[in-house]
Amino acid sequence: MDVEVLSFAELSKEQLYMILKNRFEVFFLEQDCVCQDMDDEDQTPEGLLRQMGAYHAMLRQIYPDKEIETGILWTRTATYMPLSENRVTQALVRARHLDDPLEAT
């Protein structure tokens, strides 16, 4: 990833547009993963999907009118893996019983 620092006066119209456009989106990225890197979403451990589902649900409440995107940055390979809203939401639904002390025992 290249980082470029510019003053407002140095921004092109296209760069300014992208900055303003991105202010209307919410992007959440988990990059502190202690598990082995995976290549695709279907192989992502259930615990990570549940965690990202919880982040997604929280951000949906905070920013109800914004687009929410969740994903994982695999730091070892410097690759970003987006996670679909449906996949992380369903993982969180599957974890609901974990909050019930009677069912968890």
C-alpha positions in Angstrom: 0.0 0.0 0.0 1.3 3.4 -1.0 0.6 6.3 1.3 0.7 9.8 0.0 0.4 12.9 2.2 -1.1 16.0 0.4 -2.4 19.3 1.5 -6.0 20.2 0.6 -4.7 22.5 -2.2 -2.7 19.6 -3.7 -5.7 17.2 -4.0 -7.1 16.6 -7.5 -10.9 16.7 -8.0 -10.8 12.9 -8.3 -8.9 12.5 -5.0 -11.2 14.9 -3.2 -14.3 13.1 -4.5 -12.9 9.7 -3.3 -12.3 11.1 0.1 -15.8 12.5 0.4 -17.3 9.3 -1.1 -15.5 7.2 1.5 -16.8 9.4 4.4 -20.2 7.9 3.6 -19.1 4.3 4.0 -18.0 2.4 7.1 -15.2 -0.1 6.7 -14.2 -2.4 9.6 -11.1 -4.6 9.3 -9.7 -7.2 11.7 -5.9 -7.4 11.3 -4.9 -9.0 14.6 -5.7 -12.6 13.8 -3.8 -15.3 15.7 -4.9 -18.1 13.3 -3.3 -19.4 10.2 -3.9 -17.3 7.0 -6.8 -18.6 4.9 -7.4 -18.1 1.2 -11.2 -17.8 1.1 -14.2 -17.0 3.2 -15.5 -20.6 3.3 -12.4 -21.7 5.2 -12.6 -18.9 7.8 -12.9 -20.3 11.3 -16.4 -19.9 12.8 -15.0 -17.9 15.7 -13.7 -15.2 13.4 -16.9 -15.1 11.5 -18.9 -14.7 14.7 -16.5 -11.9 15.9 -16.9 -10.1 12.6 -20.7 -10.6 12.8 -20.7 -8.9 16.2 -18.6 -6.0 14.8 -21.0 -5.7 11.8 -24.1 -5.7 14.1 -22.6 -3.1 16.3 -21.6 -0.8 13.4 -25.0 -1.3 11.9 -26.6 0.2 15.0 -24.1 3.1 15.2 -24.3 3.9 11.5 -27.7 2.8 10.3 -27.6 4.7 7.1 -24.1 3.7 6.0 -22.8 0.8 4.0 -20.9 -1.5 6.3 -18.1 -3.8 5.0 -16.2 -6.2 7.1 -13.1 -8.1 6.2 -9.9 -9.6 7.4 -6.4 -8.4 6.5 -4.1 -11.4 6.6 -0.9 -9.7 7.7 1.5 -12.6 6.8 0.5 -12.5 3.2 -0.7 -8.8 3.0 -4.0 -9.9 1.5 -7.4 -8.5 2.3 -10.4 -10.9 2.4 -13.8 -9.2 2.4 -16.5 -11.1 4.3 -20.1 -11.0 3.0 -22.8 -9.5 5.3 -24.9 -12.6 5.1 -22.0 -14.9 6.1 -21.0 -12.9 9.2 -24.6 -12.3 10.2 -25.5 -16.0 10.0 -22.4 -16.9 12.0 -23.6 -14.5 14.7 -27.1 -16.0 14.6 -25.5 -19.5 15.1 -23.8 -18.2 18.2 -26.9 -16.8 20.0 -27.1 -19.9 22.3 -23.7 -19.0 23.7 -25.3 -16.1 25.6 -27.9 -18.3 27.3 -26.3 -19.7 30.5 -28.7 -22.7 30.5 -27.7 -23.8 27.0 -24.0 -23.1 27.4 -23.7 -25.7 30.1 
